[in-house]
Amino acid sequence: MSVCGREPSQLDGRGGSEPLRFTVYYRLYANNDALESKNPIYSNDRFIGRTSFKSITPPRNVASLKRNIWKVEGFEGIPTCALYLSLSEKAPAEDLTRLPPRGSGSSELDPMALVLNVTEVEKRLAASNNLDSDTLPEWPHEQRYVHYRTYDDAGEIVSKTSFDKTDTSLGRVNALSVPPPHNGACLKARLRQAENLPAYDFKLYKDDSGETILNCDEGVNILSDDYPGIIADEPVAIVYNSQQALCDPIPQGFPRKIRALACKMGAHDPTWHSSTQGEIFHTDGVVTKKRYYMDAWVYDCYVAINSDGKRGCKFKSYSAIGSPREASLLRVTLACILMPDSPFRGEVGGSGRDNHLHELRVLGIHLKFAKYVFPTTTTPDSQFCEAAHFPIFLYDRNGTFWNTSVTFFRRATSPEPSNCAPLEI
């Protein structure tokens, strides 16, 4: 029996059909747009794919599903992404969450969502698509859009997604192209990408009257029938200050710049930022505490805005308000730590997984010794030893996060803690 006009086949994520109860539908996203699937199932909606439930490696949980989709979609290495069990979910699922055969993702109208970092998108393999679009059926459901008008400080401007020659300031994006979690920040990031806006702080209003701003943390339910901009006659409004963009704009209320270290926290919890080495964020400089989904710990962080206009948490220990030297990330291998001719000596403990270490990333960025001073017999020419103790996270060879700690030692010249300069490696 054929399904959607095609004969049944072994559904492995590369097209074909199989009974619905064994199918997992999914959509791929970057942090500001939808990504085409390399295995589309509709000719006019190439952003939705599906995989066979039985093709997922047991135990069938979120982690094994991510690995399955990761491979099928042409990505290399270990998945670094967030998986939402539904487009309406506000937080990604934990890796150990079990997948029932008839549960999440069983409907193409409410598929799962895989959200990737931009760096992972850039590394995506250029795999060819063997499916001819002419052989694929069309998306049988009505396309839904977010309509918006674009303005600068002088008046309306032509939208880059204009679809009406008589009303060129009116644009629209497919509602399903807005990445989860669906809130004002995600919608703003999507519209900024669509319009290629360089400004951090363009204003997004709930309607064309400009009376109410759509806040970054405000929910936008694109699966409902009353989300902002669903009707062309009632669009949301983008107000963009072109003059401010020419002078390296500073987001309102976020006057301070921080330089970040390489970090992928946003891949596992979209309320946090990922960052590349040296990336600049804007913040108000106030340290706060937020819970991180991946390990449920509460961390010191800044509320910060990146160059895409996304607002989120930035891990304080991976950020520096000051010189790049203060923010340099100390990366050492276990072998380097234990080398006899190294200018320091370190000990690692707490995880029980030292034999799997291939890199340690120290969270303490100031590396000031004299955290505590204690007597020692290991340094013959000195009676005391200074030590600095830092928490770290590490990956094992399977890509699993582990929490542990590292302690660095050096000789102390006196029994009193001193204000030592940062250690230079």
N, C-alpha and C positions, 0 to 999 in steps of 0.2 A: 504494500500500500504506500502511495506517495504522500509526502507531507510538504506543503508549500510548493507543490509542483515538481518535487524531486524525489528520486527513489531513496529508500532508506540506505544508510551506510554506517560504518563504524565511526561514530562521532568522536573525534579526537581533538577538537579545537580548530580544525581546518575545514570548516564548512560541513555540509551534510546534515542529516536529520536523525532524530531518535525520539522515542517517547518522552514527553515533557517531564515525567517524574525522574528521569535520569539526566536531565540537562541542567547546567548552571549557566545562566546568562550573566554577562558582565559588561561594563563600560570602562574605558581607560581614560585617565585624566592626567594632565600636568597641573600645576598649581593655578593656572589661569585660563585653561581651555581644555576641550576634549581632544583625545588622540584617536586617530583612525586605527581600527583593529587590522591586523594583517590577515585576519580570517573573518571578514565581514559576512553577515548573513542576509543583508538587504542592500539592494543597489542604490537606494537613495538615503540610506543611513548607515554609513560605513564605520560608525563608532561603536557599534554593539557587536559583541562576539559571544560565543558560547563554547563550553567544553563538556565532555561526558563526565558524569559523576564517577563512573567506574574507572576512568583514566587517571583519577587522582590517587596518589600513593597513600595506602593506609599507614597509620591511622588518619582517616580523612578529617582534617581540621583546617583551620585558617592558614596555618603555616604551609601545609602540603598543597593547598589550593593555590596559594601565592606562587609557590615554586612551579606548579603546573602551568599557570597562566604566563608566568615569567618566561618559561622556555618556549611555549607555543607562540608568544608574541615577539620573539626574537631578541630578548634581552640576555645579556651575559652575566655570569657570576651569581652571587647570592642576592635574593630579592631585598631591596631596601625601599619599601613602599608601605602605604597604609591601605588596608582593605576594609571597606564599609559593607556591611551585610545588606544594606538597603540604601537607596538614594536619599532616604529621609533620615538616616542615622546621623547623629551629631558627634559621634566619636567612633574611631576605628575599632575593629574587633581584635581581641587578644589572640595571639598565635595558637594557643591551645584550645580555643573554642571549637567544639565538634560541629560537623556539618551534617544535618539530617538530610536524607535523599529528597524529601519533598519540602524542604524548608526555604531558607533565604536564597534568592536568585533564581527561583523556579519560574518566574514570570518575566517576560521581556519588557513588560510595562514597569516593573520595579526590580531591575537587575542589581547585582552587586556593583561596587565601584572600586577600582584600583587607582589610587592617587600616587603619582611618581614625582620625584624631584626633577628639576630641569636638567641636572647633570646626568641623570639616568636616561632621560629622553635623548640627550645628545649622543649617548653611547649606544643607542639602540642599533641592533644589527639591521643592515639593509637587505632583509629577506624579501624575495619576490612573492607576489601573490598569484597563485595559479588559478584562482577562481575568476572566470569571466563575468563581468558585471551584467552582461546580457542574460546570463543564466540564473541570476539571483532575482528573487521576487522583490517587490517594493514594500517598504514599511507600510503596513496596512492601517496605521493609526494616524490621526490628525497631528500635524506638526504644530508644536506650541512654541511661542516666542516670548522674549522679553523685549518690548518696544521702548525706545528712549529717544530723547532729543538732545542735541549737542549745542552748547553755547560757549563762546568765550566772553571776555569782559566787554566786548563791543556789540554783541548780539549773536544770533544764531549762525552756525557754521555748517558746512556740508558734512554729513556723517559718512564715514568710510564704509558703512554697511547700508547705505541708502538703497531703498528698493522702490521708491515712488518718485518719478521724475518731476512731479509737480510739488513735492514736499521733501526737499533734499536734506533737511536737517533731521528728519525722522529716520532712525536706523533700527535694526533689530538683530538679535542673536538667538539661536535656538536655545530654548530654556534648558534642554538636557545637556548643553555644552558648559553650563555653570558647574564647576567642581564642588563636591561636598567638602566640609559640611555646609549646607546651604544657609548662608547668612550674608549680611551686608558686605563684609570684607571680601567674600568669595565673588559676589556679584560685581563689586567694584573692580576687583582684579580682572575679571572676565571682560568687562566693558573697557577697562584701560587697555587691555591687550587688543581688543577689536578696533579701538580708535588710535592705538599707538601713541598714547598720551605720555609725555615725559614728566608731567607734574606729579609730585607725590600726593598732593592734597587737593585734587579737584573735588568738588562737592557733588554728591549724588543725592538728589531729592526724590522722595517717594512718588511725586507727580509733577506735572509741568507748572503747577502754581508756585513751586519753590517755597512752600510754607514749612515743610517738614523734611529734615535731613534723615536719610536712611543710615542708621548707626551701624558700625562695623560688626557688632555682636548681636544685631537684631536678626531673628530668623526670617528666612525667605522660603516658603513652602512651594516649590515649583511643581509639586504634584497636585496642588489644590487648584481651584478655579478662581481664586481671587488674589494671586500674588501680584506684587507691583509690576506694572508694565505689561500685563497679559493682554490688554486691549490696546490697539493702535491709537485710539482716541484718548487714551489715558496713559501716556508713556511716563516713565521716570525721566528725570532731567539731569544731564551732566553739565556742570558749569566749570569751565576751565579757564584759569588765568594765564593767558599766553605770555604776558610780560614777566610774570613771576618765574615761569619755566626757563626764561633766558638767563636768569641769574642764579642758577643752582639752588632751586627753592628749598627752603627748610620747612618741613611739615609743622603746621601750627600746633604749639604746645609741646613740640619735640625738638628743642633747640640744640641739643648736644649730640655730637657724633661719637659713635663707638666703632672700633675696628674689631672684627670678629675673627675667630679661628675656624678652621674647617670643622663642620659639625653636621650631623644628619638627624638631629632630634625631630625635625619637622616631618621626616619620612614616616615616623611612627606615631606622631601626635600633631595634627595640623594646627593646633592652637599654639604650637611652638615654631620657631624659625629653624630651618636649616641654613647653612652658610658655607661659602667658600673661604679659603684662606685670604685674609685681608679685606673681605667685603665690608662695606660701610653701611651702618644702620643709623637711624636717628632715634633718640630717646629723650625723655625728660630727666634722666639721670637718677631717678628714684628707684632704689632697690626694693623689690617686693618678693613675696613668696608664692609660688604656684605649684600645683601638683602635676607631675609628668605621667602620662598614661602608661608608658612602657613598663615602668617599675613601681608606679604608685608612690614614689618618693616626692617630697616637697623640696624644691630647690630655690635658691636665691636667683632672681632674674630681673631683667629690665623689661618693661613694656616698650617695644621698639617697632619701627616701620622700616621696611626694606625698600629698594628702588622700584619694586613693582607696586608699592602702595599697600602691601599687606601688613596688617597690624598683628603682632603676636608676641609671645614671650621669647626673650633671648637670654640664654644661660649666662649668668654673670661670670662664671669661671672661664667661659669661652669668649669673653668680651673684654675690651679694655678701653677705658676713656683715657687716652694719653698716647704715648709713642708706640710705634710698632714693636720696639724692643721690649717694652713691658708686656706686650700681648703675645710674644713669641711662644709657640707651642713646643714644649720640650718633648721630643720623641726619642725614645731609647728602646733598644731591644734588650731582652733579658741578658744576652751575651755581653752587650756593651756595659750594662750595669755591673756585671761581675768581673770585667776585665781588670787585671792587676794594675795596669798603667793608666786606668781611668782617673780623672781628677776628683772623682767622688766614689763612694761605695754605697750600694743600695741593697735593700732586702725587700722581697715581695712576699705577701702572705694574705690569707683570708679567703681565697677562692678554692684552693685545692686543685687548681687546673693549670699550674705553672708549666707543665709539660706541653701544653697546647698553645702557649703564648707565641705570637709572632710579632706583636707590637704593643707597647704600653703607651697610653696617652695620659699624661699627668694633668689633672684638673687645676692644680695650684699654679697660677701664672706668675706670682711674684717671687716664689722660691726663696723667701727670706728665712735664713737659718735663725738660731736662737729661739726657736719655738719652745724648746726646753733644753736644759743642760744637765748632764748627769755624769757621775764618775765612770771611768772606764779603764780597763787594763789592756785594751787592744791597741792603744796608741802609746808606745814606750816613752816618747819624748813629750807627752802632754798628759796632764792628770785628768783633763776633762774633754768631753766630746760634745759638739753641738749636733743637733738633729732636727730635721724638718719632716713632718709626717703629712702625707697627702692622700686623699681618696683618689682612686682612678677607676675608669671603666676599661674594659678590654674586650676584644673579640677572640673567641677561640676559632679553630680551623673550620668549624661548621657555621661560623657567622653568628654565633649566639653571644649575647651580652652577658658579661660577668662583672660583678662588683668586687673590688679588692682594694688594697692600699699599698703604697710604697713609702719607704723611709730612706732618706738620704743622710749620710753622716759626714762630718769633717771635724778636724781637731779644733778645740776651743783654746783660746789663749788665757781665759780666766773663767772662774766658776760663775760669773755673772752674765746673764743673757745680754748680748749687745745688739745694736741696730745694724745688722750686717747687710751688705749690698746683695742684690740678687746673684745667684750662682750663674756663672757663664760657662757653657759647655762648648 
